[in-house]
Amino acid sequence: MSDAADTLRERAAELRARLHEANHSYYVLDDPAISDAEYDGLLRELKTLETEHPELATPDSPTRRVGAEPAARFVKVEHLGRMLSLDNAFSLAELEAWEERNARIAREVCEAGYVAELKIDGAAVSLRYEGGVFVRGATRGNGLVGEEVTANLRTIRGIPLRLRSPGVPALLEIRGEVYMTNSGFRELNARREAAGEPLFANPRNAAAGALRQLDPRLTAERPLHFMGFQIQTDSPLPVKTQLDVLELLAAWGVPTNARRSLCGGLSQVMSFAAQAERHRAELDYGIDGVVVKVADLSLWPELGAVGDREPRWAIAYKFAPDLATTRLLSIEINVGRTGTLNPYAVLEPVEIGGATVRLATLHNFADVARKDLRVGDLVVVKRAGDVIPQVVEPVVEERTGAERPYRAPDACPACGTAVERPADEVAIFCPNASCPERIFWGVAHFVSRGAMDIRGLGERTVHQLLERGVVRTFADLYDLRREDLLTLEGFGELSATNLLAALEESRQRPLSRVLYALGIRHVGTVAAQLLARRFRTMDGLLGASREDIASVHGIGAATAEALAAFLAAPENRELIERLRAAGLTFEEPVERAERTPLEGRTFVVTGTHAMSRKELTLLIERHGGRVSGSVSGATDFLVAGADPGSKLEKARGLSVSVVDQAEVERMIAEDAAAVDTAPGEEGTS
């Protein structure tokens, strides 16, 4: 083998090792070792090496996390051992009965103690490792046989592609849970709403659905995480308790939940569970209880399982569900800005989890039909954490015959236009671009914070402007005069001046914000940014073909089709030209500043600031900083605004510097000033 080939092989091995270490630091230790920019640079170099020299690629290469070809179908695979489900307990009495049953089989149970772990509300999977390398992943399935989803699981960066310890058995399976954070779920639904796509009901469904995508590139777009909790192998392991198992997993580089406790008895288990339930709202992921396991692993084989279903050595202590029963008074419809007809339930007010619920989502008309919901039904309503209240099912046995079956409308309730039902979608659409509801929500979206951010133009003001005929399209907003505003309810000289100033400021928004603000179907914030970075100007985009748009990495065929159709419509071209005449900036600025004064520094942004959190994040990243979602020992600065929450307390506990938006801007300005006055630079004496 030549010296050049040896050098390339060594460099590829070095890059893989550095990327694996970076993933471990970020996802397991919550202590980022390198910046995102440095990580991306290393990954790009490795991809280039492996593309030019395919023989250098290995099964555990970080480049294999995304990019596998779509599968035609899922293959059934057998687990190393059965993946059992857990029996449930809802009270101390039921836990005591479980302990008593176990004590009849193994007296030592009561003295062995228990390990209590949070029960994450996700999707169970098994990860197969051979020689320490991840080779196959599968869903739980029926417990004995699951569906292979290896390519999808590889996209989850928290799953190690190679285990870290040299003492790893030749063959093993790691059991764990794939889940989506609440914040990630909200961002995902916000993108889907902006793109006119159906919303997911909850993080668990979104995570489970992501695992069953035939195209792993779609899985990679969802913010998935993994936590391990069990090892299946026939090889001896240096462990005696379940706590040892969790510590061994962490040593191998597998993410585990740090919120666990070794309990001497059930009273301590209940204390742990009560504390977990009190603080569950502070977690960024869903939990529905606590898993209680006999601590001593040597007792597990003796305790065995109930048939092929449930282990006796573990049980789930479930929190009281956030459910209530109430009357479905009516099914109403919102018409969204892209024309989607969205049904929702009007309920007899009911208290769930400390909040009064009057409205609940029904997702779509297909879901209403599947559940056979009828007006007048007694229904079960669920409200869990940050998830929008939803109607779970009707209480069929309580029906009297007076309930009225529901039929999806054939015409838009706002304008009377016949609806459209695309064959490949569950949504129903109003095709009338002049529909008053579409126009209202379209203008409300255009002025919103994530779009053009025109402050002072709330929904009430938008409604007044439309009702009086002062505004008919987005472009009309830029023709507003002071006298138009002074006739509106709630407006005086100061508020009119402020709104006109906000309109003036909005003319400078970058192309990505304008694209998102236009409310084009399937073009959410991410798609708008990808398109703006690729085409740079509105003219560049207007001159692009559907094929040109579809060639942008991250833009799918449906988005390209919708955008091309929008840009081809004469009325939309006219709207764009009117916005151009109004002075909007139809360009995307260079993403990073020439100098990077914040390079190598990690920031966490919390609270409310003068600019939006997204704008502040972009400002920091544009000047070289890295923005993380959680405070850790690796955090350099917490950027705290009004109502900073628990992150401020954690930052102070870790002696992290606390600054505000003004201080960040000062850091950037001082660096620029230092460059301007530095001796030896061109133009200085």
Secondary structure, 3 states (H helix, E strand, C coil): CCHHHHHHHHHHHHHHHHHHHHHHHHHHCCCCCCCHHHHHHHHHHHHHHHHHCHHHCCCCCHHHHCCCCCCCCCCEEECCCCCCCCCEECCHHHHHHHHHHHHHHCCCHHHHCEEEEEEECCEEEEEEEECCEEEEEEECCCCCEEEECHHHHHCCCCCCCECCCCCCCCEEEEEEEEEECHHHHHHHHHHHHHCCCCCCCCHHHHHHHHHCCCCHHHHHCCCEEEEEEEEECCCCCCCCEHHHHHHHHHHCCCCCCCCEEEECCHHHHHHHHHHHHHHHHHCCCCEEEEEEEECEHHHHHHHCEECCCEECCEEEEECCCCEEEEEEEEEEEEECCCCEEEEEEEEEEEEECCEEEEEEECCCHHHHHHHCCEECCEEEEECCCCCCCEEEEECHHHCCCCCEECCCCCECCCCCCECECCCCCCCCECCCCCCHHHHHHHHHHHCCCCCCCCCCCCHHHHHHHHHCCCCCCHHHHHHCCHHHHHCCCCCCHHHHHHHHHHHHHHCCCCHHHHHHHCCCCCCCHHHHHHHHHHHCEHHHHHCCCHHHHHCCCCCCHHHHHHHHHHHHCHHHHHHHHHHHHCCCCCECCCCCCCCCCCCCCEEEEECECCCCHHHHHHHHHHCCCEEECCCCCCCCEEEECECCCHHHHHHHHCCCEEECHHHHHHHHHHHHHHHHHCCCCCCCC
